[in-house]
Amino acid sequence: MDQQITEADIGKIVVYDGDPVGRVGEYRNATAYVDRDPDIDETIQGKLGWDDTDELWPLQPEVVRETTDEEIRLDAPM
């Protein structure tokens, strides 16, 4: 489910399968960027299509399941 992420979401915790994977650190050119948790599991990174070469990962709308006041919950694409 595509959820619109905006600049107002900067600072929210990003969660995948109940585990925090980072926090929205930037928003530019209509894209939110996740400042990753340095301890994120490589399996989770792979499921989300992220690698460990960058500090910030672009947050693709198709992986966002839900946004709340405190967090953004992700689902890996099938």
C-alpha positions as CSV (number, residue, x, y, z in Angstrom):
1,M,0.0,0.0,0.0
2,D,1.5,3.3,-1.1
3,Q,1.4,5.9,1.7
4,Q,2.4,9.5,1.1
5,I,5.5,10.5,3.1
6,T,6.1,14.2,3.6
7,E,8.6,16.5,5.2
8,A,6.5,16.4,8.3
9,D,7.7,12.8,8.8
10,I,11.3,13.8,9.4
11,G,12.4,12.2,12.8
12,K,9.9,9.3,12.7
13,I,11.2,5.9,13.5
14,V,11.1,3.5,10.6
15,V,10.1,-0.1,11.6
16,Y,10.2,-3.4,9.6
17,D,8.7,-6.5,11.1
18,G,8.6,-4.9,14.6
19,D,12.3,-4.0,14.5
20,P,13.5,-0.4,14.2
21,V,15.7,0.0,11.1
22,G,16.4,3.7,11.3
23,R,14.8,7.1,11.4
24,V,13.7,9.5,8.7
25,G,16.6,11.9,8.5
26,E,15.9,13.9,5.4
27,Y,13.3,14.8,2.9
28,R,14.2,16.1,-0.5
29,N,12.9,16.0,-4.0
30,A,9.7,14.3,-2.7
31,T,11.6,11.4,-1.2
32,A,12.2,10.6,2.4
33,Y,15.6,9.2,3.4
34,V,16.2,6.8,6.2
35,D,19.2,7.4,8.5
36,R,19.9,3.7,9.1
37,D,20.4,2.0,12.4
38,P,24.1,0.8,12.2
39,D,23.1,-2.5,13.8
40,I,20.4,-3.4,11.1
41,D,20.4,-7.0,10.1
42,E,21.7,-7.8,6.6
43,T,18.7,-10.0,5.9
44,I,16.4,-7.1,6.6
45,Q,18.5,-4.8,4.4
46,G,18.2,-7.3,1.6
47,K,14.5,-7.7,1.9
48,L,14.1,-3.9,1.6
49,G,16.6,-3.6,-1.3
50,W,19.0,-1.6,0.8
51,D,22.8,-2.1,1.1
52,D,25.3,-0.8,3.6
53,T,27.2,1.5,1.2
54,D,25.2,4.6,2.2
55,E,24.3,6.2,5.5
56,L,20.9,7.3,4.1
57,W,18.5,5.1,2.2
58,P,15.7,6.4,0.0
59,L,12.3,5.3,1.3
60,Q,10.3,3.8,-1.6
61,P,6.5,4.4,-1.2
62,E,5.7,0.8,-2.2
63,V,7.3,-0.6,1.0
64,V,5.4,1.7,3.4
65,R,2.5,-0.2,5.0
66,E,1.4,2.4,7.5
67,T,2.4,5.7,9.0
68,T,1.5,6.7,12.6
69,D,2.3,9.8,14.7
70,E,5.5,8.1,15.9
71,E,6.6,5.7,13.2
72,I,6.6,4.5,9.7
73,R,5.9,0.7,9.3
74,L,7.4,-1.1,6.3
75,D,6.5,-4.3,4.4
76,A,9.1,-5.8,2.0
77,P,7.9,-6.0,-1.6
78,M,6.9,-9.5,-2.7
